[in-house]
Amino acid sequence: MMSPGIGTSLGPPSCRPHQDVQWRHVDFVKISKVAEIQEIQISGGTIRLGQLLKLSGIAESGGDSKALLLTEVVCVNGVPETRRGRQLHDGDLVEARGEGARVVAR
């Protein structure tokens, strides 16, 4: 078997994305620095990404957070994320629409 040469596309990574997420190819993502990061305090150990987007005001509703994840770049700890149910833990940083929110456990 020959190894791929320079310029050969290997396609999506070998890991499988979440079953509800379709593979999206991103050629270039410009991520700007967030001016202010608000802290969102949670009483439990985790919070879902969609809930954090609503609590922080980045998204107006659950439907808005779903649309946001499908149409815009949302980063968790600097990595693009598309799963609304992604579990966030103490210290995780979410950036979207030029705003930032950090999870803080009480």
CORCOR-V511197 format. One record per residue. N is the residue number from 1. PHI is phi in radians with two decimals (none if undefined). Layout:
# CORCOR-V511197
N | PHI
N | PHI
This chain:
# CORCOR-V511197
1 | none
2 | -1.51
3 | -1.41
4 | -1.17
5 | -1.56
6 | -1.15
7 | 1.52
8 | -1.44
9 | -1.46
10 | -1.67
11 | 1.38
12 | -1.09
13 | -1.06
14 | -1.21
15 | -1.29
16 | -1.55
17 | -1.24
18 | -0.92
19 | -1.05
20 | -1.55
21 | -1.87
22 | -1.57
23 | -1.18
24 | -2.09
25 | -1.58
26 | -2.04
27 | -1.28
28 | -2.67
29 | -2.15
30 | -1.71
31 | -1.93
32 | -1.61
33 | -1.21
34 | -1.55
35 | -1.17
36 | -2.39
37 | -1.96
38 | -1.56
39 | -1.71
40 | -1.88
41 | -1.47
42 | -2.14
43 | -1.55
44 | -1.57
45 | -1.45
46 | -2.46
47 | -2.54
48 | -1.41
49 | -0.98
50 | -1.04
51 | -1.16
52 | -1.12
53 | -1.06
54 | -1.25
55 | -1.08
56 | -1.40
57 | 1.51
58 | -1.15
59 | -2.04
60 | -1.39
61 | -2.67
62 | -1.12
63 | -1.15
64 | -1.18
65 | -1.17
66 | -1.11
67 | -1.13
68 | -1.03
69 | -1.17
70 | -1.48
71 | -1.93
72 | -2.21
73 | -1.51
74 | -2.07
75 | -1.93
76 | -2.00
77 | 0.95
78 | 1.46
79 | -1.98
80 | -1.01
81 | -2.34
82 | -2.10
83 | -1.57
84 | -1.14
85 | -1.54
86 | -0.97
87 | -1.39
88 | -1.88
89 | -2.12
90 | -0.89
91 | 1.66
92 | -1.15
93 | -1.99
94 | -1.98
95 | -2.24
96 | -2.86
97 | 0.92
98 | 1.30
99 | -2.08
100 | -2.35
101 | -2.49
102 | -1.98
103 | -1.40
104 | -2.24
105 | -1.48
106 | -1.41
